Amino acid sequence: MAVANQYNMYPKLRRLLQFPNFHGLAYADSAFREEDPVHTPYNPSDTAKKRQFNKQMASVRISAEWAFQIVHSLWPAVKYTPRQKILQGRHGNLPGKNLYNSFILTNLHSCYERSNLIASYFEATLPTVEEYLGVPANSLD
């Protein structure tokens, strides 16, 4: 939540999720505040419809945990723990900077391999490394 506030996540998401004929929403866990366009689990989930929504969203949210699993398996030196704050410090070898870099390297690795756990589960096709980086095809050979 601190990172979301410091980097004005809510206004940025509102801008990114506005389309001519559609207003998108982002789903987040209960650590985030419920504010347009962020939707969090229903609490209390006092109807069958709310319980079903929470159950469906929780099952999809597991893929975010899978992303951390992929990062940890590729880069064991990067340990994402509660003590490792994204905004910790301002100079030197920042834990948050290492974590962000490991995400980018993981994305590149997944594109190079053309798959990962999440893409397999959702039957998604990953871009090539060139497509991910936005450079011409075969320019990295």
GROMACS elastic network, one bead per residue, 0.5 to 0.9 nm:
[ bonds ]
;  ai    aj funct       b0    kb
    1     5     6  0.61568   500
    1     6     6  0.85617   500
    1    31     6  0.66779   500
    1    32     6  0.56601   500
    1    33     6  0.78494   500
    2     5     6  0.51682   500
    2     6     6  0.60627   500
    2     7     6  0.85514   500
    2    87     6  0.87715   500
    3     6     6  0.51117   500
    3     7     6  0.60417   500
    3     8     6  0.82914   500
    3     9     6  0.80657   500
    3    86     6  0.74952   500
    3    87     6  0.72872   500
    4     7     6  0.54885   500
    4     8     6  0.59219   500
    4    10     6  0.72645   500
    4    32     6  0.84041   500
    5     8     6  0.50920   500
    5     9     6  0.62965   500
    5    10     6  0.77812   500
    6     9     6  0.78339   500
    7    10     6  0.87464   500
    7    12     6  0.86865   500
    8    11     6  0.59229   500
    8    12     6  0.64229   500
    8    13     6  0.87449   500
    9    12     6  0.51456   500
    9    13     6  0.59508   500
    9    14     6  0.85384   500
   10    13     6  0.51423   500
   10    14     6  0.61598   500
   10    15     6  0.87203   500
   10    35     6  0.75620   500
   10    36     6  0.72797   500
   10    37     6  0.69677   500
   10    38     6  0.73972   500
   11    14     6  0.50418   500
   11    15     6  0.63369   500
   11    16     6  0.87099   500
   11    36     6  0.88348   500
   11    37     6  0.86416   500
   12    15     6  0.51796   500
   12    16     6  0.61898   500
   12    17     6  0.85910   500
   13    17     6  0.58846   500
   13    18     6  0.85296   500
   13    25     6  0.84187   500
   13    26     6  0.77836   500
   13    36     6  0.87383   500
   13    37     6  0.67356   500
   13    38     6  0.81433   500
   14    17     6  0.53391   500
   14    18     6  0.63445   500
   14    23     6  0.85661   500
   14    24     6  0.81718   500
   14    25     6  0.82989   500
   14    36     6  0.71542   500
   14    37     6  0.57895   500
   14    38     6  0.87568   500
   15    18     6  0.55763   500
   15    19     6  0.88346   500
   16    19     6  0.81558   500
   16    24     6  0.85052   500
   17    22     6  0.81779   500
   17    23     6  0.60673   500
   17    25     6  0.67137   500
   17    26     6  0.82199   500
   17    37     6  0.77766   500
   18    21     6  0.83587   500
   18    22     6  0.65216   500
   18    23     6  0.50881   500
   18    24     6  0.63516   500
   19    22     6  0.50085   500
   19    23     6  0.60935   500
   19    24     6  0.77769   500
   20    23     6  0.81475   500
   23    37     6  0.84947   500
   24    37     6  0.70879   500
   25    36     6  0.75101   500
   25    38     6  0.59011   500
   25    39     6  0.67506   500
   26    36     6  0.86251   500
   26    37     6  0.59511   500
   26    39     6  0.60411   500
   26    40     6  0.85894   500
   27    37     6  0.84311   500
   27    38     6  0.56686   500
   27    40     6  0.58164   500
   27    41     6  0.81872   500
   27    57     6  0.80865   500
   27    61     6  0.87160   500
   28    31     6  0.76960   500
   28    32     6  0.63565   500
   28    33     6  0.86377   500
   28    34     6  0.86655   500
   28    38     6  0.65481   500
   28    39     6  0.62046   500
   28    40     6  0.52053   500
   28    41     6  0.77420   500
   28    61     6  0.84328   500
   29    32     6  0.61224   500
   29    33     6  0.88152   500
   29    39     6  0.83472   500
   29    40     6  0.55073   500
   29    41     6  0.65629   500
   29    58     6  0.87485   500
   29    61     6  0.83949   500
   30    33     6  0.70198   500
   30    34     6  0.82455   500
   30    40     6  0.56275   500
   30    41     6  0.63293   500
   30    42     6  0.88600   500
   30    43     6  0.88204   500
   31    40     6  0.85210   500
   32    35     6  0.87057   500
   32    38     6  0.80513   500
   32    39     6  0.86914   500
   32    40     6  0.71773   500
   33    38     6  0.75771   500
   33    39     6  0.81636   500
   33    40     6  0.73805   500
   34    37     6  0.81198   500
   34    38     6  0.57384   500
   34    39     6  0.54983   500
   34    40     6  0.58441   500
   34    41     6  0.89825   500
   35    38     6  0.53309   500
   35    39     6  0.69136   500
   35    40     6  0.88513   500
   36    39     6  0.71757   500
   39    42     6  0.87987   500
   40    43     6  0.86475   500
   40    54     6  0.88431   500
   41    44     6  0.86447   500
   41    45     6  0.80870   500
   41    50     6  0.83701   500
   41    53     6  0.79739   500
   41    54     6  0.56083   500
   41    57     6  0.79681   500
   41    58     6  0.85329   500
   42    45     6  0.50623   500
   42    46     6  0.83072   500
   42    50     6  0.62153   500
   42    51     6  0.76793   500
   42    53     6  0.81605   500
   42    54     6  0.66181   500
   43    46     6  0.77984   500
   43    50     6  0.87394   500
   44    47     6  0.86721   500
   44    50     6  0.84952   500
   44    51     6  0.89206   500
   45    48     6  0.76850   500
   45    49     6  0.82799   500
   45    50     6  0.51187   500
   45    51     6  0.52611   500
   45    52     6  0.88841   500
   45    53     6  0.89765   500
   45    54     6  0.77480   500
   46    49     6  0.85296   500
   46    50     6  0.67142   500
   46    51     6  0.72075   500
   47    50     6  0.52708   500
   47    51     6  0.62600   500
   47    52     6  0.86121   500
   48    51     6  0.50776   500
   48    52     6  0.60556   500
   48    53     6  0.85433   500
   49    52     6  0.51260   500
   49    53     6  0.61435   500
   49    54     6  0.86665   500
   50    53     6  0.50275   500
   50    54     6  0.61603   500
   50    55     6  0.85531   500
   51    54     6  0.51617   500
   51    55     6  0.61389   500
   51    56     6  0.86649   500
   52    55     6  0.50566   500
   52    56     6  0.61434   500
   52    57     6  0.85656   500
   53    56     6  0.52125   500
   53    57     6  0.60959   500
   53    58     6  0.84513   500
   54    57     6  0.52227   500
   54    58     6  0.59490   500
   54    59     6  0.86182   500
   55    58     6  0.51740   500
   55    59     6  0.63407   500
   55    60     6  0.89107   500
   56    59     6  0.53268   500
   56    60     6  0.66043   500
   56    61     6  0.87357   500
   57    60     6  0.52045   500
   57    61     6  0.59915   500
   57    62     6  0.87421   500
   58    62     6  0.64273   500
   59    62     6  0.55160   500
   59    63     6  0.78649   500
   60    63     6  0.58244   500
   60    64     6  0.80323   500
   61    64     6  0.55508   500
   61    65     6  0.73139   500
   62    65     6  0.51543   500
   62    66     6  0.64306   500
   62    67     6  0.88875   500
   63    67     6  0.63671   500
   63    68     6  0.89495   500
   63   117     6  0.87178   500
   63   118     6  0.62831   500
   63   121     6  0.88580   500
   64    67     6  0.50784   500
   64    68     6  0.68295   500
   64    69     6  0.88794   500
   64   118     6  0.87528   500
   65    68     6  0.52316   500
   65    69     6  0.63849   500
   65    70     6  0.88425   500
   66    70     6  0.62410   500
   66    71     6  0.86489   500
   66   117     6  0.73082   500
   66   118     6  0.69372   500
   67    70     6  0.51629   500
   67    71     6  0.63152   500
   67    72     6  0.86868   500
   67   103     6  0.86011   500
   67   106     6  0.89588   500
   67   117     6  0.82884   500
   67   118     6  0.74108   500
   68    71     6  0.50185   500
   68    72     6  0.60943   500
   68    73     6  0.85559   500
   68    80     6  0.80437   500
   68   103     6  0.86690   500
   69    72     6  0.51411   500
   69    73     6  0.61391   500
   69    74     6  0.86921   500
   70    73     6  0.51797   500
   70    74     6  0.62873   500
   70    75     6  0.85120   500
   70   106     6  0.74747   500
   70   116     6  0.79451   500
   70   117     6  0.77077   500
   71    74     6  0.53178   500
   71    75     6  0.58493   500
   71    76     6  0.78035   500
   71    78     6  0.79905   500
   71    99     6  0.87491   500
   71   102     6  0.66031   500
   71   103     6  0.66399   500
   71   105     6  0.87387   500
   71   106     6  0.61122   500
   72    75     6  0.51866   500
   72    76     6  0.50410   500
   72    77     6  0.78630   500
   72    78     6  0.66353   500
   72    79     6  0.69894   500
   72    80     6  0.81803   500
   72   102     6  0.89599   500
   73    76     6  0.59434   500
   74    77     6  0.89994   500
   74   102     6  0.86185   500
   74   106     6  0.73038   500
   74   109     6  0.89229   500
   75    78     6  0.57384   500
   75    79     6  0.84698   500
   75   102     6  0.69942   500
   75   106     6  0.85192   500
   76    79     6  0.67443   500
   78    95     6  0.79869   500
   78    98     6  0.69827   500
   78    99     6  0.65469   500
   78   102     6  0.75538   500
   79    84     6  0.78076   500
   79    95     6  0.87013   500
   79    99     6  0.82466   500
   80    83     6  0.81342   500
   80    84     6  0.62515   500
   80    85     6  0.86736   500
   80    95     6  0.85825   500
   80    99     6  0.75164   500
   81    84     6  0.53269   500
   81    85     6  0.80491   500
   82    85     6  0.67199   500
   84    87     6  0.87179   500
   84    88     6  0.72913   500
   84    95     6  0.59425   500
   84    96     6  0.71567   500
   85    88     6  0.50790   500
   85    89     6  0.88199   500
   85    94     6  0.89944   500
   85    95     6  0.68681   500
   85    96     6  0.63174   500
   86    89     6  0.88972   500
   86    94     6  0.80761   500
   86    95     6  0.64788   500
   86    97     6  0.73337   500
   86    99     6  0.78529   500
   86   100     6  0.86980   500
   87    90     6  0.77054   500
   87    94     6  0.81154   500
   87    95     6  0.81749   500
   87    96     6  0.61426   500
   87    97     6  0.85677   500
   88    94     6  0.66898   500
   88    95     6  0.70042   500
   88    96     6  0.69358   500
   89    92     6  0.80593   500
   89    93     6  0.88598   500
   89    94     6  0.64757   500
   89    95     6  0.85884   500
   90    93     6  0.89928   500
   90    94     6  0.72502   500
   91    94     6  0.67764   500
   93    96     6  0.88009   500
   93    97     6  0.74576   500
   93    98     6  0.74063   500
   94    97     6  0.52126   500
   94    98     6  0.63087   500
   94    99     6  0.86856   500
   95    98     6  0.51274   500
   95    99     6  0.62068   500
   95   100     6  0.87402   500
   96   100     6  0.61839   500
   96   101     6  0.85384   500
   97   100     6  0.51342   500
   97   101     6  0.60925   500
   97   102     6  0.84926   500
   98   101     6  0.50928   500
   98   102     6  0.60454   500
   98   103     6  0.86878   500
   99   102     6  0.50468   500
   99   103     6  0.63582   500
   99   104     6  0.88808   500
  100   103     6  0.51660   500
  100   104     6  0.65275   500
  100   105     6  0.87797   500
  101   104     6  0.51650   500
  101   105     6  0.61632   500
  101   106     6  0.84573   500
  102   105     6  0.50233   500
  102   106     6  0.59008   500
  102   107     6  0.85131   500
  103   107     6  0.61736   500
  103   108     6  0.86526   500
  104   107     6  0.50962   500
  104   108     6  0.62928   500
  104   109     6  0.86298   500
  105   108     6  0.50213   500
  105   109     6  0.60838   500
  105   110     6  0.85670   500
  106   110     6  0.60684   500
  106   111     6  0.85266   500
  107   110     6  0.50974   500
  107   111     6  0.61539   500
  107   112     6  0.85367   500
  107   129     6  0.87430   500
  107   132     6  0.83809   500
  108   111     6  0.50951   500
  108   112     6  0.60782   500
  108   113     6  0.85812   500
  108   128     6  0.86305   500
  108   129     6  0.60611   500
  108   132     6  0.75430   500
  108   133     6  0.85251   500
  109   112     6  0.50163   500
  109   113     6  0.61132   500
  109   114     6  0.82856   500
  109   115     6  0.88764   500
  109   116     6  0.89892   500
  109   129     6  0.82713   500
  110   113     6  0.50640   500
  110   114     6  0.57144   500
  110   115     6  0.54359   500
  110   116     6  0.57372   500
  110   126     6  0.76418   500
  110   129     6  0.86298   500
  111   115     6  0.66065   500
  111   116     6  0.85492   500
  111   126     6  0.58579   500
  111   127     6  0.58280   500
  111   128     6  0.52323   500
  111   129     6  0.52396   500
  111   130     6  0.88403   500
  111   131     6  0.88888   500
  111   132     6  0.74331   500
  112   115     6  0.80295   500
  112   127     6  0.86667   500
  112   128     6  0.64458   500
  112   129     6  0.57405   500
  113   116     6  0.76363   500
  113   128     6  0.88475   500
  114   119     6  0.88361   500
  114   125     6  0.74132   500
  114   126     6  0.56972   500
  114   127     6  0.72551   500
  114   128     6  0.69645   500
  114   129     6  0.87912   500
  115   118     6  0.80524   500
  115   119     6  0.58141   500
  115   120     6  0.65444   500
  115   124     6  0.83113   500
  115   125     6  0.73880   500
  115   126     6  0.63700   500
  116   119     6  0.53417   500
  116   120     6  0.60870   500
  116   121     6  0.86160   500
  116   126     6  0.87895   500
  117   120     6  0.52523   500
  117   121     6  0.62259   500
  117   122     6  0.87965   500
  118   121     6  0.51119   500
  118   122     6  0.62300   500
  118   123     6  0.82227   500
  118   124     6  0.81368   500
  119   122     6  0.52803   500
  119   123     6  0.55743   500
  119   125     6  0.67062   500
  119   126     6  0.70841   500
  120   124     6  0.64674   500
  120   125     6  0.84555   500
  121   124     6  0.78175   500
  126   132     6  0.87450   500
  127   130     6  0.78353   500
  127   131     6  0.55910   500
  127   132     6  0.58849   500
  128   131     6  0.50660   500
  128   132     6  0.61494   500
  128   133     6  0.85935   500
  128   137     6  0.85688   500
  129   132     6  0.50669   500
  129   133     6  0.61621   500
  129   134     6  0.84083   500
  129   135     6  0.86456   500
  129   137     6  0.88482   500
  129   140     6  0.85930   500
  130   133     6  0.51509   500
  130   134     6  0.58095   500
  130   135     6  0.51279   500
  130   136     6  0.63040   500
  130   137     6  0.57099   500
  130   138     6  0.72284   500
  130   139     6  0.74215   500
  130   140     6  0.72110   500
  131   135     6  0.63778   500
  131   136     6  0.75936   500
  131   137     6  0.73567   500
  132   135     6  0.79896   500
  133   136     6  0.89918   500
  134   137     6  0.89312   500
  135   138     6  0.86228   500
  135   139     6  0.69054   500
  135   140     6  0.83384   500
  136   139     6  0.55372   500
  136   140     6  0.83752   500
  137   140     6  0.77146   500
  138   141     6  0.54775   500
